[in-house]
């Protein structure tokens, strides 16, 4: 049965035979733009939460950075497996595929938040911090004499557990998010069908602003939730956000966007296959030589069997499009750089000696301002100049080039903590400035050798006079708990590794470091984010214009495949391995407490810069290969209304 573009069966809002008249008011591009953008916003919050909450989850579930990286790439692993297939078949029935993507993301969101229900919370906070057998925080001669003593999860009654079920729940939730790929593959293509060319650039900019704001909001919301106790009630006595035993309400970071997705994502199924506005948009493309009526008829009426047969020819003609190929490779390389961002919260908190919650808050605010300003600038450029596909690629390449030096700013950081036994000698052993070398790393010294200390907990204490931090009260030789001076001050006395009283927490950074360098860093980052983000509207238009009309959905699927397979899958593995390779104190083979920070950040930054440089070069090549005239000159010979590449 042949379907025409103005057939009421595909142009009216509703579901199956239910197409009420009151839905007509929503049958327009603006209504779709709002629902699609807000549902993408909620998905972005979830993906952003993976970044800001992952350091907490890493400690909570005692995972290595590699395991953390596997969770971060799980949605990309499944996404790359289905991206092109969905993109190819989504050329027919986009709303059904889009709704399917919403459902997959919704299930994943509730799986992530529901992981909290599997946790058994501890009954007391100071378990393992009292003297005697089972103690982990203070020096205990009794435990040191017990050679058979090993610290276990049961001994510590701490949240963190090495149990694979938590890892696998989060991993499979990510798999479902990746299977929800159609949300992005179909969403932009449908928008291109219903928006006039002059309005498409600003519309994409608005959609991108709302979508990318989700990542920014996730940092602000996540930072706030980490200051709230995991049960949303009062924490056990003695547990504060500064405590090594504190766990924030991380699970709320996944529940909130899930509710938002229900409200704005589910109604998407009611939009028609083809809006009434699409007919005028198609005519505009035909007048500009960008499409043909035969292509649209083929898209609407091709039977499923023909779609299956055309899958490999579609893939071949896309891969023969050299401009598209280099654009895909360039974006994939840039996405390897972007995939390092989940580690930002963790690294920046150590580089500038700021808490993870404060770091997340700063990053969230910075990216919110930068995203809005950048996309507004990019949208204004698209709206004013209405650039061709080739001009869009040049804009993308130039903005990438301008932001290349950005990663180098991470080299501007505070000096690492002087941790006794890790980066300096114990004060009772020698002169830290003369006697220390990296080969001497050992948390055990003569002053604590009989204490039987464990690295299960990182509970630092500081000698304010020397600026030396001890890994825990036990490693400082403190056999008793702190003396409480007042509501806010505590000190440790009579510690065998120190001649003076110690205070809880790592030694603070110098004011000149933690303030001035941080301000310089975030100022440069803000400018960089604005310039970098401004390229997204032009990039999305370039992908829509670099291929024939009938191949747009398939090209979006190819984009998802390339950026996931060679960007977001490889990236977290590469950068996670770099980080783990510089760990100097492991937590029982699981997560890492302390790193060789200086050497790690040099390797990390140079790797980021290398991928950015290669990606920018590929985009310049794509621009050079893009035809001077309309992209349709890349295509010839119409076979069953499908344009084939030479």
Order of alpha helices (4+ residues) and beta strands (2+ residues): alpha-alpha-alpha-alpha-alpha-alpha-alpha-alpha-alpha-alpha-alpha-alpha-alpha-alpha-alpha-alpha-alpha-beta-alpha-beta-beta-beta-beta-beta-alpha-alpha-alpha-alpha-beta-beta-alpha-beta-beta
